[in-house]
Amino acid sequence: MTEITFKGNPIKLEGTALSVGDKAPEFTAVANDLSEVSSNDYAGKKRLISVVPSLDTGVCSTQTKKFNEAAGENNVTVLTVSNDLPFAQKRWCGAEGVDNVVTLSDHKLLDFANKYGVLMPNLRLLARSVFVIDENDTVQYIEYVSEGTNEPDYEKALDVLNGL
């Protein structure tokens, strides 16, 4: 179990914490059109999974925009996962001009949260984190951001991604 802080308060994340070298767990989430999407839909592709508590906050917005830019420059799939409702994700992307990332909602099943060890149980939000997965579904990089209101290490994640 991973422990972080969120606004300075300690939180033990629920779910299975991953390690570099693990096989990326399959998960199901909800797309903006309310259909269920499987991580298998992205199998065989380099992926960066950007996890945010809520797109409608400053740090989450910045994180999603930075990885949106990176997705536009690279031949990779960037998934942004949050517990925001699919309608809110779609509205936010449209308002912010974000069109290179795929936003997925974990609000319904918490399948991603439990399989990637990112659930902040008392808040029912996902902890800020980044996962880089190669074409063989092997986890190559993980960052569980130690303080949930801080930004992730963009450069480090993108260096690993670009090295694949």
N, C-alpha and C positions, 0 to 999 in steps of 0.2 A: 504494500500500500504506500503510495506516494503522499507526502505531506507538503503543502504549499501554504502561503498566506494570501489572503484576499482582503485588501484594505487594512493590512496589518494583523488580521485575525487568522490564527492557524486553522487550517482545514485539512482533514484527511480525505483524500480522493478515494472514491469507490470504483471498483472495477479492477481489471487485470492490468497492472503496469507492464508495459512492453520494454524490451531491450533491443539494442542494435543487434542485428543478425536473426531476430525472430521472423517467422513467416507472418506477414500482415494478416490479421484476422479478417474474415469476411464479415460484412455488416450490411444492414438494410437501413435506409433513411428515407425521408420524404422529399421529393423534388418540388419545385415551385408550382407545378401543375397538380399537386396532391397525389401523384403516382408514387408508388414505392420503387426505390432505386436500390440496386445491389452494387456493392463494391466490385463484384465480378464484371459489371458493365465496363470497368476501366482496367481489367486484367491485361497484361502484356504492355502496359504503358508506364512510363516514368510518371510518378505522382508526388505532388506535395500536398499534404493535408494540413490546412491551416484551421485551427480550432479556436473559436472565440466565444466569450460569454454572451455577447449581444452586439449585433452590427450597429445598433443605434447608440453606441458609446464612442467616445473619441479615440481611445486606443484601439478598439476593435475595428473601427472605421479605417484608421491609419494602416493597421496590419493588413486588412483585406485589400486596400488600394495598392500597397507596396507589392503584394504577391500578385495582384491583377496585372501590374506593369511587368513583372517578371514572366508571367504566363504569356504575355503578348510578345516577349522577346525570345522565348525558348519554345521548343517543341515538347511541351510537357502539359499534363493535366493538373490543374490546381483546383482542389476541392476545398471549399470553406464550409465547415460544419459548425452549427450552433443550435441552440434550442429555441431560437426565434421561430415564430410561425412562418410557414412557407409564403404567405401573403406579404408579411413584413419583409422577408428577404427579397422578394421580387420587387417590392416598392423601393426598398433601399438601393438595390442595384440600379434600377432605372433612374432614380433621383441623383445618384452619384456617378453615373456613366460607367459602371463596372460591368464589363461584358466578356472578360477573358477567364473568369473563374466560374465554377459551378457551385452554387450554394445549395446545401442540403440541410434539412431540418431533422434533428434527432428528438424533437419534443414528444413524439408519439410513443416510440418504442424504447428509447434510451439504449438502443442496441450498440451504437458506436461508443457511447459513454462507458458502458460496461465492458466492452471488449478492448478498449484502448486505455482504460483506467483514468478517465478524465471527469467523472461526475462529482460535482460539489453538491452532496446530497441535501443539505439544509436549504440551499438556494435553488436547487434543481436547475443549475446552470452547468455548462461545460467549462472546465479550466483551460485557460490559454495555453496552447501547446502547438507544436509543429512536428510533423512526421514526414520523412522523405522515404519513398518506397520505389524500388527499382522495378524493371520489367519482369523480373522473376518473383515478384511479390515478397521480396525480402526487405525488411526495415533497415535502412542505411543511416538514418539520423533521427534522433528524438530530442525534443526539448520540452520538458514540462516547466513552464516559466515559474520560477520560485515565488514571485509576488505577482498575483493575478492582474494587478493594474499596470504592470510594466510591459514594455514591448519585447517581443522575442528577438533573438540574435539573427536578423534577416541575412546578414552577410554569410554567416556560418552555414545556415540552411541552404542558401543558394549556391555556395561553393560546393557543398556535397552534391546537390542536385545537378549542377553543371559538370561535375566530375563523372557522372554516370554515363 
